[in-house]
Amino acid sequence: MNKLPNKSAIPWLVSLCISLSGCYGEPQSSEKRLNSNHQFTFNGCDIRYNGKPLILGDPIDDWVTVLGPYDRMSSTANDVYVYDDMGVTLYAHPNTSVIISLTLILNEEKEMMQWTRDRLVAKKRDRERSDLDPNSTYFKGLDFSIEFDENVLASKPKQTFKQGFTIDDVIFDENFERNRVNPDRLKKHSDAPRFGRSYLPTIFSAGKSCDYGELLYQFRTLSTDLKKLHRFSVSKKTL
């Protein structure tokens, strides 16, 4: 005959049950938290950092006034201003210094970055061949390609963005639930723009018309895991 547990043991059993995330095996949901040091909020046309407005189309100096100094600028297809500790990048058309896009990097595309690094090593090894003519078109093209890959790697922040940011007063973080993006936001703002799948399964985007131009909001997941965000960005459409 089985004995019932001693009454003095019941509180201990209850504590053990709670510590194991519930007696029925259901994990406790982790609450999303806003990054307390770097609070990015996106509400329609209003973009803010720690309560201060950021306007796409303004010069980099105005953004530096709000965000602080950037760590470096790297030229790829655009000029990329990198904030290493924040996990943030700003984009401007070459030689304009006018910010057209803000991106939060939540997870690195590790496979893609490693492929770029390996390709760069191979190109540098090829460049050292003694039979190459430094004045040849191939050699000059190789030089350009090496510089471009180096700039691509330099355009990536050394850290990723930690914890969460808000869109229409809803907190989002690296754990992406596509089916919650619209319902959760529309409960609070019925006129909020609706996100939809874009030309790739990794991209979920929405547009917004503002006094200063058309904005494009975009979630992009990891190519290897559609439930993990690679980045979130907002861009001003340009001609």
N, C-alpha and C positions, 0 to 999 in steps of 0.2 A: 504494500500500500504506500503510495507516494505521500510524502509529508508536505504540507503547505509551508511556504517560506516564513521564517520568523518575522514578526512585525517590525523588529528593529532593522531587518535587512531590506524592507520595502523601499525606504528612501534611497538607499544605495542602488537598488535595481532601477528605480526611476531615473536617477542621475545617469546611470550607465546607458539606459535606453536613449535619453536625450543626446548624450555625447556621441552616440552612434547614428545620429540624424534620424531618429524615429524608430519605434519598434517594428514598423511595417516596411522598413527598407526604403522609404521615400527620402531622397536627399533634400536638405534645406536649401531653398533658393537663395543665391547670393544677391544681396541688394546692390544695385548700381549706385556708384558714388561719383559726384562731380569732383574733378581735380581741384583741390582747394587752393593750390598755388597758381594754376593756370586755368582760369575759368573762361572757357569759350562758350558763348551762347549765340544761337542762330534763331532768330524769330522773324520769318519773312524777309524783309529787306534790311532788318536791323541786325548787324553783326557786332558783337562786343567781346572785349578781353578784359576781365576783371572789372566789368562795369563801364569801360571806356569804349566809345564807338570806333569801329574800323570801317573804312569805306573803300571798296574796290574801285580803282580808277584814280586814287590819290597817289602821290609820289612816295617812294620808299622812306624818305625822311619823316613823313607824317606817321608812317607805320612804326618806325623806330622810336618815335616819341611815345608811343603806346606800349609796344612790345619790348623795347630796349634794343641794344645793339645786336646785330646778327653776327654769327661766327665767321662766315665767309660767303662769297658770291661765286658761283660756278656757272660757266656758260655752256649750255647744251643747245637744244633747239630754242630755249628761252634762257634768260638770266634767272638763276635760282639763288635766292637768299636763304641761307640755312641757319636754323636755330637748333644746335645739337642737343642741349639739355632738355628743351621743350619737346623735341620730336616734331618740329614744325618747319614747313618750307613755304616761301612766297615766290610767286612767279611774275616776271615782267617780260614783255617783248624785248629782244636784244637792243641795248643802248637807249632804252627809254626811261628806265627807273620808275615806271608807272606800274603799280601792282594790279594784276588782273586775276590772280588766283591765290587762295590760301588752302593749304593742305595739312591735315593732321595725320601723321604716320603711326598706326597702332600696331602693326606687325610687319616685319620685313619679309619680302618675297625671297627667302633664302636660296632657293634653287636658282632663280634668275640672277641674283647677285653673284653667286658662286660661278655661274656660267660666264658672266661678264669678267670676273677676275681671271678665270682660266683662259678666256679668249685673249685678255690683255697680256698675260704671261707669254702665250704662244706668239702673239704679234711682236713683242719685244725680242723674243728669241729669234724670230725671223729677221728682224731688223739688224741683228748682229752678224748676219751672214757676210762673209768677206767678198762674195762675188756680186753683191748688190752695188749698183752705181748710185751714189748719193744724189745725182742729178736726174735720175730716171723718174718717170711719172709714177711707177710702182712704188719707189722709195718714198716719194713725197706724199702719195696717197696713204701709205702705211703710217707715216709720221702723223698725218691728220687723223687717222683712225685711232691711233694710240692716244693722242691728246683728247679726242672725243670720249673714249672709254674712261680715261682718267677723270674727266670732268663729270661724267655720269656717276661714277663712284663717289666723287667729292660732293655731289649734290644730295647725297643721302645723309640724314641726321645720324649721329652716333648713338642716340637714344631714341626709343619710341615714346609716343605720347601715352602717359599713364592715366588710368582710371577713366572718368567720363567727361562728356560735354553735352550740352543740351540743344535740342532742336524743338522749337515750339513748346518749350517748358517740359519736355520729356528727356530723360537722361539716356544716352547711348554710350556703350563702351565697346571693347574689342569683341565681345560675344554678341553676334549679330542674329537677330530673329526677324527675318524679312517679313513674316506675316503679321508682326506687331507694329511695324513702322507707321502705317497709315492709321489703323484703329486707335492706337494709344494717343497719337497726336490730334486726331480729329475729335476725340472726346473733349479735349481742352480748347481746340481752335477749329471750329467747323469749316472755316474758310482756308485752312492750311493747304498748301499745294500737295497733291497726291504723288507719291513716288511710284514708279513702275519699272519693270525690267527693260534694260536698254539692249543694245546690239550684242552684248555678251552676257552669259549667265552670271558673271561675277559683278556686273554693274547694275545698280538700282538708282535711278535718278529722277529729279523733278525740276521744273522750271518755275521762275517767279519774275513777274514784271515789276520793276521798281522805277522811281523817278530818275535814277542815275543810270538805268540800263537794264538789260535782261540778265538774270542770274541763273546759273545751273548748279544745283546741289547734287552731289553724287557720293553714294556709298560704293566702295569697291572691296570685295572680299578677296581672300587668298585664292589663288587658282587651285590650290591643293585642298582647301577646306572652305566651303561656302558658308560656314557658320562662324568664321573668324574674319574680322575686318582687317584688310590691308591698310586702307586709308579712307578718310572722309575729306571731301573738298568742296569748296564753293568757288565758282569762277564767274567772271563777267564776260559775257559774249562780246566778241569784237569782230569787226569786218575783216 
